[in-house]
Amino acid sequence: MAKRFAVKKLLQLMCVGGVLGLSSGSFASGFQLWEQDGASIGDYHAGRSAQANDASTSWYNPAGITRFNHQQIVFGDVAILSDFRYKGTVALNTLTSLPPNATAQGGGFTNVPDLHYVSPINDKIGFGFSIVAPFGLKTEYGRTSSLRYAAISSQIRVVDISPAFAVNLAKNFSVGLGLDWQRASAQFSFQGALGALGPNSDTESMTKGRSIGYGLHGGMLYQFIPSTRVGLAYNSQVVHHLRGTSKATGPVANFFNKGPIVSTNALVALTLPAYTTLSLYHQLNPQWALMGSAIFTQWTVFKRIRIQNFSGVQSSAASNKIIVNIPASYKNTWNFSVGSEYAATEKFTLRSGVGFDESPVPTKYRNVQIPDNNRYALALGGHYQATKTIGFDMGWTHLFFPNKTTVNPPPQPAGSVVVTTNGLENGSADVLGAQVTWDIA
């Protein structure tokens, strides 16, 4: 009989530490994140739903939980260093004195922690628990270039806390199901100005909100022979209605309202797409293993970012009831990855991987908030088994656009202010992952 789960205090510590430490950034398809564990950074998540080699399977495919006959905890962290630059023009209908060209540097540093736990309940049933960030976005252009009239910063953060169970239905076939409790937050800020008030009339509008949403994820794992298994996993759509505040502060607000224009009932509608993962893992020989994944994301549910009760100026009057629609019209996408593992010694394993990440953003609606394009990935990493119960993983993925990205969306109205952008973005990112795996005998 397998040992039963009995680490209540440790589980409480995992919940508190995971929630307080979690932040997110994005350099992925749309604002979808692939970095839910540190080890898979070394092979660009190839085989993620079929490997089931550590506790992160509780998130990637909970059916893999039944492969464990002992408790295991995974602590991971991923650092994303992104670098992208906008070069083009920005036009504002309320200003005629903007420079003809605008250049703005975006990107920066952010980290995405993760935490996973698995434990057998009996010989056929297992329990898992994960805290991850499945979606996230952070673009930061600053306030020094004229691009500030289109976007200063845009942030979307999603924390997913997920218990899961798995059952072994046959010797070589298992299924699993997890509940997703998501906390989402978003923040959008840009500046407006009115030429009639002079050159220093910049007024910043910031809208932010939070929401709780629920979803499911589950999967199946089938082992053809001891060396080969296939995994199929599904993550459901989650709908969020983020509520919070919208505030316009500066000379324009003072002129029309004699102070800040504030809405305490701002609402941002956000639908996170469902996605399906098919993975294969094959142990070629005692040293080499090959794996691959194909992920299909149903992005067509994401039609726009809609902000209600936005604060600003409309028809020459202060208003906290403005509706802002940022069109998106996303398309469904594929993500492909293939990778390999080489067991150099009993303690050292090397990893590598390559991949392609298709962008859901149509060229017509690509904007500076999400200047997304198709990208390619190169990955390297490794595992070191320090002791019988403690292992360390490190990985590196380089993501890059093959070409410069055109940014020329339809003019964007926000009350009386209409912003037009026309330019190019180019960029790349380096993703560094680290992980500690602890087997509890």
Long-range contacts (C-beta under 8 A, 24 or more apart in sequence): 1-122, 1-123, 2-69, 2-70, 2-120, 2-121, 2-122, 2-123, 3-70, 3-71, 3-119, 3-120, 4-119, 4-120, 4-121, 4-122, 5-71, 5-119, 5-120, 5-121, 5-127, 7-71, 7-119, 7-440, 10-73, 11-117, 11-129, 14-73, 14-115, 14-117, 14-129, 14-131, 15-131, 15-161, 17-115, 18-113, 18-114, 18-115, 18-131, 18-161, 19-131, 19-159, 19-161, 21-113, 22-112, 22-113, 22-131, 22-133, 22-159, 23-110, 23-111, 23-112, 23-113, 23-133, 23-157, 24-110, 24-112, 24-133, 24-135, 24-136, 24-137, 24-138, 24-157, 24-158, 24-159, 25-80, 25-82, 25-108, 25-109, 25-110, 25-111, 25-112, 25-136, 25-137, 25-138, 26-80, 26-135, 26-136, 26-137, 26-138, 26-156, 27-80, 27-82, 27-375, 27-399, 27-427, 27-429, 27-431, 28-357, 28-399, 29-297, 29-333, 29-335, 29-357, 29-358, 29-359, 29-360, 29-372, 30-297, 30-299, 30-302, 30-330, 30-333, 30-359, 30-360, 30-361, 30-370, 30-372, 31-135, 31-136, 31-137, 31-156, 31-370, 32-134, 32-135, 32-273, 32-275, 32-297, 33-112, 33-133, 33-134, 33-135, 33-136, 34-335, 34-357, 35-78, 35-80, 35-112, 35-114, 35-133, 35-431, 35-433, 36-60, 36-114, 36-130, 36-132, 36-133, 36-134, 37-74, 37-76, 37-114, 37-116, 37-433, 37-435, 38-76, 38-77, 38-78, 38-114, 38-393, 38-394, 38-395, 38-433, 38-434, 38-435, 39-76, 39-351, 39-381, 39-383, 39-393, 39-395, 39-433, 39-435, 39-437, 40-395, 40-433, 41-78, 41-379, 41-381, 41-395, 41-396, 41-397, 41-431, 41-432, 41-433, 42-351, 42-352, 42-353, 42-379, 42-380, 42-381, 42-382, 42-393, 42-394, 42-395, 42-396, 42-397, 42-433, 43-291, 43-337, 43-339, 43-340, 43-341, 43-351, 43-352, 43-353, 43-379, 43-381, 43-395, 44-337, 44-339, 44-353, 44-354, 44-355, 44-377, 44-378, 44-379, 44-397, 45-293, 45-337, 45-353, 45-355, 46-279, 46-291, 46-292, 46-293, 46-337, 46-338, 46-339, 46-353, 46-355, 47-279, 47-280, 47-281, 47-291, 47-292, 47-293, 47-339, 48-277, 48-279, 48-293, 49-219, 49-221, 49-231, 49-232, 49-233, 49-277, 49-278, 49-279, 49-293, 50-221, 50-229, 50-230, 50-231, 50-279, 50-280, 50-281, 50-291, 50-293, 51-231, 51-279, 51-281, 51-291, 52-221, 52-229, 52-231, 54-116, 54-435, 54-437, 55-116, 55-117, 55-118, 55-128, 55-437, 56-114, 56-116, 56-130, 57-116, 57-118, 57-128, 58-116, 58-117, 58-118, 58-128, 58-129, 58-130, 58-162, 58-164, 58-178, 59-114, 59-116, 59-128, 59-130, 59-132, 59-162, 59-164, 59-178, 59-217, 60-219, 60-231, 60-233, 60-277, 61-176, 61-219, 61-220, 61-221, 61-231, 61-232, 61-233, 61-277, 61-279, 62-128, 62-164, 62-165, 62-166, 62-176, 62-177, 62-178, 62-217, 62-218, 62-219, 62-233, 63-166, 63-174, 63-175, 63-176, 63-218, 63-219, 63-220, 63-221, 63-231, 63-233, 64-166, 64-174, 64-176, 64-219, 64-221, 64-231, 65-118, 65-126, 65-127, 65-128, 65-164, 65-165, 65-166, 65-174, 65-176, 66-120, 66-124, 66-125, 66-126, 66-166, 66-167, 66-168, 66-174, 66-176, 66-221, 67-174, 67-221, 68-118, 68-119, 68-120, 68-126, 69-120, 70-119, 70-120, 70-439, 70-440, 70-441, 71-117, 71-118, 71-119, 71-120, 71-439, 71-440, 72-117, 72-118, 72-119, 72-437, 72-438, 72-439, 72-440, 73-115, 73-116, 73-117, 73-437, 73-438, 73-440, 74-114, 74-115, 74-116, 74-117, 74-435, 74-436, 74-437, 74-438, 75-113, 75-114, 75-115, 75-435, 75-436, 75-438, 76-113, 76-114, 76-115, 76-116, 76-393, 76-433, 76-434, 76-435, 76-436, 77-111, 77-112, 77-113, 77-114, 77-433, 77-434, 77-435, 78-111, 78-112, 78-113, 78-114, 78-431, 78-432, 78-433, 78-434, 79-109, 79-110, 79-111, 79-431, 79-432, 79-433, 80-109, 80-110, 80-111, 80-112, 80-429, 80-430, 80-431, 81-107, 81-108, 81-109, 81-429, 81-430, 81-431, 81-432, 82-106, 82-107, 82-108, 82-110, 82-427, 82-428, 82-429, 83-107, 83-427, 83-428, 83-429, 84-371, 84-425, 84-426, 84-427, 84-428, 85-425, 85-426, 85-427, 86-141, 86-147, 86-368, 86-371, 86-407, 86-423, 86-424, 86-425, 87-423, 87-424, 87-425, 88-407, 88-421, 88-422, 88-423, 88-424, 89-420, 89-421, 89-422, 89-423, 90-146, 90-147, 90-149, 90-150, 90-419, 90-420, 90-421, 90-423, 91-419, 91-420, 91-421, 92-146, 92-149, 92-192, 92-193, 92-417, 92-418, 92-419, 92-420, 93-417, 93-418, 93-419, 94-192, 94-193, 94-194, 94-195, 94-416, 94-417, 95-149, 95-193, 95-194, 95-195, 96-195, 97-195, 97-199, 98-146, 98-149, 99-146, 102-145, 102-146, 102-147, 102-423, 103-145, 104-141, 104-142, 104-145, 104-147, 105-141, 105-142, 106-139, 106-140, 106-141, 106-371, 106-427, 107-140, 107-427, 107-429, 108-138, 108-140, 110-138, 112-136, 123-168, 124-167, 124-168, 125-165, 125-166, 125-167, 125-168, 126-165, 126-166, 126-167, 127-163, 127-164, 127-165, 127-166, 128-163, 128-164, 128-165, 128-166, 128-176, 128-178, 129-162, 129-163, 129-164, 130-160, 130-161, 130-162, 130-164, 130-178, 131-159, 131-160, 131-161, 131-162, 132-159, 132-160, 132-162, 133-157, 133-158, 133-159, 133-160, 134-158, 134-160, 134-235, 134-272, 135-184, 135-272, 137-369, 137-370, 139-368, 139-369, 139-370, 139-371, 141-368, 143-191, 147-368, 147-421, 148-190, 148-191, 148-202, 149-190, 149-191, 149-192, 149-193, 149-417, 149-419, 150-190, 150-367, 150-368, 150-412, 150-419, 150-421, 151-188, 151-189, 151-190, 151-367, 151-368, 151-369, 152-189, 152-190, 152-191, 152-204, 153-187, 153-188, 153-189, 154-187, 154-188, 154-189, 154-369, 154-370, 155-185, 155-186, 155-187, 155-188, 156-184, 156-185, 156-186, 156-270, 157-184, 157-185, 157-186, 158-182, 158-183, 158-184, 158-272, 159-183, 159-184, 162-217, 164-217, 172-222, 172-223, 172-224, 173-220, 173-221, 173-222, 173-223, 174-220, 174-221, 175-218, 175-219, 175-220, 175-221, 176-218, 176-219, 176-220, 176-221, 177-216, 177-217, 177-218, 178-216, 178-217, 178-218, 179-214, 179-215, 179-216, 180-214, 180-215, 180-216, 180-217, 180-235, 180-236, 180-238, 181-212, 181-214, 182-212, 182-213, 182-214, 182-215, 182-238, 182-240, 182-272, 183-210, 183-211, 183-212, 184-210, 184-211, 184-212, 184-213, 184-240, 184-242, 184-270, 184-272, 185-209, 185-210, 185-211, 185-242, 186-242, 186-268, 186-270, 188-268, 188-305, 188-307, 188-369, 190-414, 190-419, 191-250, 192-248, 192-252, 192-312, 192-313, 192-414, 192-417, 193-252, 194-251, 194-252, 194-255, 194-313, 197-251, 197-252, 197-255, 198-251, 200-251, 201-250, 201-251, 201-252, 202-250, 202-251, 203-248, 203-249, 203-250, 203-251, 203-252, 203-253, 204-248, 204-249, 204-250, 205-246, 205-247, 205-248, 205-310, 205-311, 205-312, 205-414, 206-246, 206-247, 206-249, 207-244, 207-245, 207-246, 207-247, 207-266, 207-268, 207-307, 207-310, 207-311, 208-244, 208-245, 208-246, 208-266, 209-242, 209-243, 209-244, 209-245, 209-266, 209-267, 209-268, 210-242, 210-243, 210-244, 211-240, 211-241, 211-242, 211-243, 211-270, 212-240, 213-238, 213-239, 213-240, 213-272, 214-238, 215-272, 219-277, 226-283, 227-282, 227-283, 227-284, 228-280, 228-281, 228-282, 228-283, 229-280, 229-281, 230-278, 230-279, 230-280, 230-281, 231-277, 231-278, 231-279, 231-280, 231-281, 232-276, 232-277, 232-278, 232-279, 233-276, 233-277, 233-279, 234-274, 234-275, 234-276, 234-277, 235-274, 235-275, 235-276, 235-277, 236-274, 237-271, 237-272, 237-273, 237-274, 237-298, 237-301, 238-271, 238-272, 239-270, 239-271, 239-272, 240-269, 240-270, 240-271, 240-272, 241-267, 241-268, 241-269, 241-270, 242-267, 242-268, 242-269, 242-270, 243-267, 244-268, 246-307, 246-309, 246-310, 246-311, 246-320, 247-311, 248-311, 248-312, 248-313, 252-313, 253-313, 253-318, 256-313, 256-316, 256-317, 256-318, 257-318, 260-311, 261-311, 261-312, 261-313, 261-318, 261-319, 261-320, 262-311, 262-320, 263-309, 263-310, 263-311, 263-320, 263-321, 265-309, 266-307, 266-308, 266-309, 266-310, 266-311, 267-307, 267-308, 267-309, 268-305, 268-306, 268-307, 268-308, 269-305, 269-306, 269-308, 270-305, 271-301, 271-302, 272-302, 273-297, 273-298, 273-299, 273-300, 273-301, 273-302, 273-330, 274-298, 274-301, 286-343, 287-342, 287-343, 287-344, 288-340, 288-341, 288-342, 288-343, 289-340, 289-341, 290-338, 290-339, 290-340, 291-338, 291-339, 291-340, 291-341, 292-336, 292-337, 292-338, 292-339, 293-335, 293-336, 293-337, 294-334, 294-335, 294-336, 295-334, 295-335, 295-336, 296-332, 296-333, 296-334, 297-332, 297-333, 297-334, 297-335, 297-360, 298-332, 299-330, 299-331, 299-332, 299-333, 299-360, 300-330, 300-331, 300-332, 301-330, 302-328, 302-330, 302-360, 303-327, 303-328, 303-329, 303-330, 304-328, 304-329, 305-369, 310-414, 310-415, 312-414, 312-415, 312-416, 312-417, 313-415, 313-416, 313-417, 314-415, 314-416, 315-416, 316-416, 319-415, 322-414, 322-415, 324-412, 324-413, 324-414, 326-367, 326-369, 326-412, 327-365, 327-409, 327-410, 328-361, 328-365, 329-362, 329-364, 329-365, 330-360, 330-361, 330-362, 331-360, 331-362, 332-360, 333-357, 333-358, 333-359, 333-360, 334-358, 337-377, 339-379, 346-385, 347-384, 347-385, 347-386, 348-382, 348-383, 348-384, 349-382, 349-383, 350-380, 350-381, 350-382, 351-379, 351-380, 351-381, 351-382, 351-383, 351-395, 352-379, 352-380, 352-381, 353-377, 353-378, 353-379, 353-397, 354-378, 354-379, 355-379, 357-399, 363-406, 364-409, 364-410, 365-409, 365-410, 366-405, 366-406, 366-407, 366-408, 366-409, 367-407, 367-409, 367-412, 367-421, 368-407, 368-421, 368-425, 371-405, 371-407, 371-425, 371-427, 372-405, 373-401, 373-403, 373-405, 373-425, 374-401, 374-402, 375-399, 375-400, 375-401, 375-402, 376-400, 376-402, 381-433, 388-439, 389-438, 389-439, 389-440, 389-441, 390-436, 390-437, 390-438, 390-439, 391-436, 391-437, 391-439, 392-434, 392-435, 392-436, 392-437, 393-433, 393-434, 393-435, 393-437, 394-432, 394-433, 394-434, 394-435, 395-431, 395-432, 395-433, 395-434, 396-430, 396-431, 396-432, 396-433, 397-430, 397-431, 397-433, 398-428, 398-429, 398-430, 398-431, 399-428, 399-429, 399-430, 399-431, 400-428, 400-429, 401-426, 401-427, 401-428
